[in-house]
Amino acid sequence: MLDVRDITVSFSSDSAGSVVVLDGVSLRVQPSEIVGLLGPSGSGKSTLLRVVAGLHRPDSGHVWLDGRDVTDVPTHRRGVGMVFQDEQLFPHRSVAQNIEFGLRMAGQPQAQRHRRVAEVLALVGLEGVRRRPVTNLSGGERKRVALARSLAPDPRVLLLDEPLTGLDRVLHDRLVVDLTSILRAADTTALLVTHDRDEAAAIADRIVEIADLS
């Protein structure tokens, strides 16, 4: 379970001094639950994901995962996966090399890594592109590879930051269905940031407005 407690984050601004982005935000996500986090641009949605992932330390408050305070735990030891808006794939690596990167960093044996890569490629419907350079993929395929890479280490919580941005409407709507199926099949606990209420309603078990969390 993810338990975010009283998170406050502020940034310095030359024109406005200190700007509070998150003010005492609390949120709980139950095991296997998918929560959609909505809010206007600049409301702190992505900042909250970065706090949960350990990419940004809050001014105050705590992040708990499965009953453990991980506020001071480094990102790579939290057991959290993240899908970025722009995928952030390694352009010089193949699909399989991108997906197994986290597994390699965790010291998993090669045979185990290869099995897991095959599993998540099947899960996201990309069995035939294992050796293909990611630079040769379509936009939708890149989104799937980014999702597969985040799911490969079997994270305790998956964070998705506008994961379907930049796609045409037909492809977007198809991937909404596919993403929902993939997250359900993987029994994933997830926090989805989006500005699209219809997208959140289709994917999430519950929708939360970030303005209501303070």
C-alpha contacts under 8 A as a table, 3 or more apart, distances in Angstrom:
res1	aa1	res2	aa2	distance
1	M	28	R	7.39
1	M	29	V	5.84
1	M	30	Q	4.89
1	M	31	P	4.99
1	M	64	W	7.98
1	M	65	L	5.69
1	M	66	D	4.87
1	M	67	G	7.47
1	M	157	V	7.97
1	M	189	T	7.76
2	L	27	L	7.95
2	L	28	R	5.62
2	L	29	V	5.03
2	L	30	Q	6.63
2	L	31	P	7.82
2	L	63	V	7.54
2	L	64	W	5.95
2	L	65	L	4.85
2	L	66	D	6.57
2	L	157	V	7.29
3	D	26	S	7.55
3	D	27	L	5.99
3	D	28	R	4.48
3	D	29	V	6.50
3	D	63	V	6.03
3	D	64	W	4.94
3	D	65	L	6.33
4	V	7	I	6.90
4	V	25	V	7.37
4	V	26	S	5.00
4	V	27	L	4.96
4	V	28	R	6.11
4	V	52	V	7.73
4	V	61	G	7.85
4	V	62	H	6.17
4	V	63	V	4.71
4	V	64	W	6.23
5	R	24	G	7.55
5	R	25	V	6.57
5	R	26	S	4.48
5	R	27	L	6.71
5	R	61	G	5.60
5	R	62	H	5.22
5	R	63	V	6.24
5	R	64	W	7.86
6	D	23	D	7.51
6	D	24	G	4.01
6	D	25	V	4.76
6	D	26	S	5.00
6	D	60	S	7.22
6	D	61	G	4.69
6	D	62	H	6.80
6	D	214	S	7.83
7	I	22	L	6.65
7	I	23	D	6.50
7	I	24	G	4.78
7	I	25	V	4.77
7	I	26	S	6.47
7	I	58	P	6.33
7	I	59	D	7.52
7	I	60	S	5.73
7	I	61	G	4.25
7	I	62	H	6.39
8	T	20	V	7.50
8	T	21	V	7.49
8	T	22	L	4.86
8	T	23	D	4.53
8	T	24	G	5.01
8	T	25	V	6.57
8	T	58	P	5.85
8	T	59	D	5.54
8	T	60	S	5.29
8	T	61	G	6.36
9	V	20	V	5.99
9	V	21	V	5.62
9	V	22	L	4.97
9	V	23	D	6.70
9	V	58	P	5.09
9	V	59	D	5.21
9	V	60	S	7.24
10	S	18	S	6.30
10	S	19	V	5.28
10	S	20	V	4.08
10	S	21	V	5.36
10	S	22	L	6.90
10	S	59	D	7.01
11	F	18	S	5.58
11	F	19	V	5.24
11	F	20	V	6.49
11	F	21	V	7.24
12	S	16	A	7.82
12	S	17	G	5.55
12	S	18	S	4.40
12	S	19	V	6.11
13	S	16	A	5.25
13	S	17	G	4.73
13	S	18	S	5.79
13	S	19	V	6.64
14	D	17	G	5.79
16	A	19	V	6.82
20	V	23	D	6.52
21	V	42	G	7.78
21	V	43	S	6.60
21	V	44	G	5.47
21	V	47	T	7.99
22	L	25	V	6.24
22	L	43	S	7.75
22	L	44	G	6.01
22	L	48	L	7.66
22	L	214	S	7.58
23	D	214	S	5.72
24	G	61	G	7.39
24	G	213	L	7.74
24	G	214	S	5.09
25	V	213	L	5.07
25	V	214	S	4.48
26	S	213	L	5.76
26	S	214	S	6.78
27	L	213	L	6.83
29	V	33	E	6.27
29	V	34	I	7.49
29	V	35	V	6.81
29	V	189	T	7.43
29	V	190	A	7.77
29	V	191	L	7.66
30	Q	33	E	5.30
30	Q	189	T	7.19
31	P	188	T	7.78
31	P	189	T	5.45
32	S	187	D	5.46
32	S	188	T	5.06
32	S	189	T	4.15
32	S	190	A	7.36
33	E	188	T	7.19
33	E	189	T	5.03
33	E	190	A	6.40
33	E	204	A	7.85
33	E	205	D	6.40
34	I	188	T	7.52
34	I	189	T	5.76
34	I	190	A	4.65
34	I	191	L	5.89
34	I	192	L	7.22
34	I	203	I	7.45
34	I	204	A	4.84
34	I	205	D	5.32
34	I	206	R	6.81
35	V	190	A	6.32
35	V	191	L	4.99
35	V	192	L	6.06
35	V	204	A	5.18
35	V	205	D	5.93
35	V	206	R	5.01
35	V	207	I	5.78
35	V	208	V	7.11
36	G	191	L	6.08
36	G	192	L	4.71
36	G	193	V	6.01
36	G	194	T	7.14
36	G	200	A	5.25
36	G	201	A	7.66
36	G	203	I	7.70
36	G	204	A	5.33
36	G	205	D	7.64
36	G	206	R	6.15
36	G	207	I	4.60
36	G	208	V	6.09
37	L	45	K	7.01
37	L	191	L	7.00
37	L	192	L	5.83
37	L	193	V	4.81
37	L	194	T	6.40
37	L	200	A	7.76
37	L	207	I	6.04
37	L	208	V	5.05
37	L	209	E	5.92
37	L	210	I	6.38
38	L	45	K	7.40
38	L	193	V	6.29
38	L	194	T	5.71
38	L	195	H	5.63
38	L	196	D	7.62
38	L	197	R	7.18
38	L	200	A	7.93
38	L	207	I	7.16
38	L	208	V	6.13
38	L	209	E	4.85
38	L	210	I	6.03
39	G	43	S	6.00
39	G	45	K	6.87
39	G	194	T	7.69
39	G	195	H	6.20
39	G	209	E	5.78
39	G	210	I	5.61
39	G	211	A	6.96
40	P	43	S	5.63
40	P	195	H	6.64
41	S	44	G	7.83
41	S	195	H	7.84
42	G	45	K	7.59
43	S	210	I	7.22
43	S	211	A	7.61
44	G	47	T	4.97
44	G	48	L	6.12
44	G	210	I	7.75
45	K	48	L	5.31
45	K	49	L	6.66
45	K	193	V	6.37
45	K	210	I	6.86
46	S	49	L	5.07
46	S	50	R	6.30
46	S	161	D	6.41
46	S	193	V	6.99
47	T	50	R	5.04
47	T	51	V	6.25
47	T	56	H	7.61
48	L	51	V	5.05
48	L	52	V	6.30
49	L	52	V	5.10
49	L	53	A	6.10
49	L	159	L	6.51
49	L	161	D	7.47
50	R	53	A	4.98
50	R	54	G	6.04
50	R	55	L	4.91
50	R	56	H	5.51
51	V	54	G	5.12
51	V	55	L	5.87
51	V	56	H	4.82
51	V	57	R	5.89
51	V	58	P	6.46
51	V	63	V	7.97
52	V	55	L	7.68
52	V	63	V	6.36
53	A	56	H	7.75
53	A	75	T	5.90
53	A	78	R	7.44
53	A	80	V	6.10
53	A	81	G	7.57
53	A	82	M	7.39
53	A	159	L	7.79
54	G	57	R	6.57
54	G	71	T	7.23
54	G	72	D	7.89
54	G	73	V	7.27
54	G	74	P	6.19
54	G	75	T	4.74
54	G	78	R	7.80
55	L	75	T	6.58
57	R	71	T	7.55
58	P	61	G	6.65
58	P	62	H	7.98
62	H	69	D	6.82
62	H	70	V	7.60
62	H	71	T	5.45
63	V	69	D	5.88
63	V	70	V	5.74
63	V	71	T	5.10
64	W	67	G	5.98
64	W	68	R	5.19
64	W	69	D	4.34
64	W	70	V	5.61
64	W	71	T	7.17
65	L	68	R	5.25
65	L	69	D	6.53
65	L	70	V	6.64
69	D	72	D	7.82
70	V	73	V	4.84
70	V	78	R	6.78
73	V	77	R	6.48
73	V	78	R	6.41
74	P	77	R	5.53
74	P	78	R	6.61
75	T	78	R	5.47
75	T	79	G	7.85
75	T	80	V	7.51
76	H	79	G	6.89
76	H	80	V	7.82
79	G	153	P	7.99
79	G	154	D	7.97
79	G	155	P	5.01
79	G	156	R	5.52
79	G	157	V	7.14
80	V	155	P	5.05
80	V	156	R	5.83
80	V	157	V	5.10
80	V	158	L	5.94
80	V	159	L	7.41
81	G	150	S	4.96
81	G	151	L	6.82
81	G	153	P	7.90
81	G	155	P	5.46
81	G	156	R	7.79
81	G	157	V	6.33
81	G	158	L	4.68
81	G	159	L	6.01
82	M	150	S	5.88
82	M	158	L	5.72
82	M	159	L	4.57
82	M	160	L	5.80
82	M	161	D	7.60
83	V	87	E	6.39
83	V	146	A	6.19
83	V	147	L	6.10
83	V	150	S	6.37
83	V	158	L	7.70
83	V	159	L	6.19
83	V	160	L	4.75
83	V	161	D	6.09
83	V	163	P	6.35
84	F	87	E	4.89
84	F	88	Q	6.60
84	F	146	A	7.87
84	F	160	L	6.46
84	F	161	D	5.25
84	F	162	E	7.14
84	F	163	P	6.26
85	Q	160	L	7.87
85	Q	161	D	5.44
85	Q	162	E	5.12
85	Q	163	P	5.00
85	Q	164	L	7.26
85	Q	165	T	6.46
86	D	163	P	7.81
87	E	142	R	7.08
87	E	143	K	6.42
87	E	146	A	5.48
87	E	163	P	7.74
88	Q	146	A	7.63
89	L	98	N	6.62
89	L	134	V	7.50
89	L	142	R	7.99
89	L	146	A	6.75
90	F	93	R	5.61
90	F	98	N	6.32
90	F	134	V	7.69
91	P	94	S	7.82
91	P	133	P	7.43
91	P	134	V	6.02
91	P	135	T	5.95
92	H	133	P	7.31
92	H	134	V	7.80
93	R	96	A	7.99
93	R	97	Q	5.63
93	R	98	N	6.06
93	R	133	P	6.14
93	R	134	V	6.82
94	S	97	Q	5.08
94	S	98	N	6.15
94	S	130	R	7.16
94	S	131	R	5.51
94	S	132	R	5.40
94	S	133	P	4.18
94	S	134	V	5.62
95	V	98	N	5.25
95	V	99	I	6.33
95	V	129	V	6.82
95	V	130	R	5.30
95	V	131	R	5.96
95	V	132	R	5.84
95	V	133	P	6.04
95	V	134	V	5.61
95	V	145	V	6.78
96	A	99	I	5.12
96	A	100	E	6.09
96	A	117	V	6.44
96	A	130	R	5.05
96	A	131	R	6.21
97	Q	100	E	5.27
97	Q	101	F	6.02
98	N	101	F	5.39
98	N	145	V	7.87
98	N	149	R	6.61
99	I	102	G	7.24
99	I	117	V	6.40
99	I	145	V	7.02
99	I	146	A	7.69
99	I	148	A	6.34
99	I	149	R	4.06
99	I	150	S	7.67
99	I	152	A	6.75
100	E	103	L	5.08
100	E	104	R	6.04
100	E	113	R	6.20
100	E	114	H	7.69
100	E	117	V	6.33
100	E	149	R	6.89
100	E	152	A	7.24
101	F	104	R	5.18
101	F	105	M	6.30
101	F	149	R	7.80
102	G	105	M	5.05
102	G	106	A	6.20
102	G	149	R	7.65
102	G	152	A	7.82
102	G	153	P	6.84
103	L	106	A	5.03
103	L	107	G	6.48
103	L	108	Q	5.65
103	L	113	R	6.30
103	L	152	A	7.36
103	L	153	P	6.21
104	R	107	G	5.11
104	R	108	Q	5.67
104	R	109	P	7.71
104	R	110	Q	7.93
104	R	113	R	7.32
105	M	108	Q	7.69
108	Q	112	Q	6.46
108	Q	113	R	6.25
109	P	112	Q	5.39
109	P	113	R	6.24
110	Q	113	R	5.02
110	Q	114	H	6.17
111	A	114	H	5.19
111	A	115	R	6.31
112	Q	115	R	5.19
112	Q	116	R	6.25
113	R	116	R	5.18
113	R	117	V	6.13
114	H	117	V	5.12
114	H	118	A	6.26
115	R	118	A	5.19
115	R	119	E	6.28
116	R	119	E	4.96
116	R	120	V	6.30
116	R	152	A	6.46
117	V	120	V	5.41
117	V	121	L	6.04
117	V	152	A	6.81
118	A	121	L	5.19
118	A	122	A	6.19
118	A	127	E	7.05
119	E	122	A	5.27
119	E	123	L	6.24
120	V	123	L	4.72
120	V	124	V	6.24
120	V	148	A	5.49
120	V	151	L	7.13
120	V	152	A	6.26
121	L	124	V	5.31
121	L	125	G	5.98
121	L	126	L	5.01
121	L	127	E	5.15
121	L	130	R	7.68
121	L	145	V	7.82
121	L	148	A	6.51
122	A	125	G	4.98
122	A	126	L	6.00
122	A	127	E	5.24
123	L	126	L	7.84
123	L	148	A	7.86
123	L	182	I	6.46
123	L	185	A	7.96
124	V	144	R	6.02
124	V	145	V	7.78
124	V	147	L	7.83
124	V	148	A	6.59
124	V	178	D	7.91
124	V	182	I	6.57
126	L	129	V	5.84
126	L	130	R	7.49
126	L	141	E	7.71
126	L	144	R	7.80
127	E	130	R	6.46
129	V	132	R	5.19
132	R	136	N	6.93
132	R	137	L	7.84
133	P	136	N	5.58
133	P	137	L	7.34
134	V	137	L	5.35
134	V	142	R	6.96
137	L	140	G	7.97
137	L	141	E	5.70
137	L	142	R	6.02
138	S	141	E	5.14
138	S	142	R	6.21
139	G	142	R	5.19
139	G	143	K	6.44
139	G	167	L	7.06
140	G	143	K	5.16
140	G	144	R	6.45
140	G	167	L	7.39
140	G	171	L	7.09
140	G	175	L	7.58
141	E	144	R	5.05
141	E	145	V	6.23
142	R	145	V	5.07
142	R	146	A	6.20
143	K	146	A	5.19
143	K	147	L	6.30
143	K	163	P	7.12
143	K	164	L	7.24
144	R	147	L	5.03
144	R	148	A	6.08
145	V	148	A	4.93
145	V	149	R	6.07
146	A	149	R	5.17
146	A	150	S	6.37
147	L	150	S	5.20
147	L	151	L	6.20
148	A	151	L	5.08
148	A	152	A	5.95
149	R	152	A	5.29
149	R	153	P	7.84
150	S	153	P	6.87
150	S	154	D	7.87
150	S	155	P	7.54
150	S	158	L	7.37
151	L	154	D	5.27
151	L	155	P	6.39
151	L	158	L	7.59
152	A	155	P	7.81
155	P	158	L	6.25
156	R	188	T	7.66
156	R	189	T	6.76
157	V	188	T	6.95
157	V	189	T	5.02
157	V	190	A	5.49
157	V	191	L	7.59
158	L	188	T	6.95
158	L	189	T	6.18
158	L	190	A	4.58
158	L	191	L	6.40
159	L	190	A	5.75
159	L	191	L	5.01
159	L	192	L	6.11
159	L	193	V	7.95
160	L	163	P	5.73
160	L	190	A	7.41
160	L	191	L	6.22
160	L	192	L	4.73
160	L	193	V	6.02
161	D	192	L	6.28
161	D	193	V	4.96
161	D	194	T	6.89
162	E	165	T	5.67
162	E	192	L	7.28
162	E	193	V	5.48
162	E	194	T	4.93
162	E	195	H	7.67
164	L	167	L	6.44
164	L	172	H	6.31
164	L	175	L	7.56
164	L	176	V	7.80
167	L	171	L	6.18
167	L	172	H	5.45
168	D	171	L	5.55
168	D	172	H	5.89
169	R	172	H	4.92
169	R	173	D	6.01
170	V	173	D	5.35
170	V	174	R	6.34
171	L	174	R	5.10
171	L	175	L	6.12
172	H	175	L	5.18
172	H	176	V	6.17
173	D	176	V	5.09
173	D	177	V	6.71
174	R	177	V	5.43
174	R	178	D	6.41
175	L	178	D	4.74
175	L	179	L	5.69
176	V	179	L	5.20
176	V	180	T	6.18
176	V	199	E	6.73
176	V	202	A	7.19
176	V	203	I	6.87
177	V	180	T	5.29
177	V	181	S	6.36
177	V	202	A	7.67
177	V	203	I	7.68
178	D	181	S	5.12
178	D	182	I	6.12
179	L	182	I	5.06
179	L	183	L	6.13
179	L	203	I	7.48
180	T	183	L	5.35
180	T	184	R	6.20
180	T	202	A	7.55
180	T	203	I	5.12
181	S	184	R	5.17
181	S	185	A	6.01
182	I	185	A	5.07
182	I	186	A	6.12
183	L	186	A	5.17
183	L	187	D	6.07
183	L	188	T	5.40
184	R	187	D	4.97
184	R	188	T	6.49
185	A	188	T	7.85
192	L	200	A	7.58
192	L	204	A	7.68
194	T	197	R	7.47
194	T	199	E	7.59
194	T	200	A	6.85
196	D	199	E	5.26
196	D	200	A	6.35
197	R	200	A	5.06
197	R	201	A	6.08
198	D	201	A	5.05
198	D	202	A	6.20
199	E	202	A	5.23
199	E	203	I	6.30
200	A	203	I	5.29
200	A	204	A	5.45
200	A	207	I	6.77
201	A	204	A	5.69
201	A	205	D	7.62
201	A	206	R	7.67
201	A	207	I	7.05
204	A	207	I	6.63
208	V	212	D	7.41
208	V	213	L	7.95
209	E	212	D	5.46
209	E	213	L	7.10
210	I	213	L	5.32
210	I	214	S	7.65
211	A	214	S	6.48
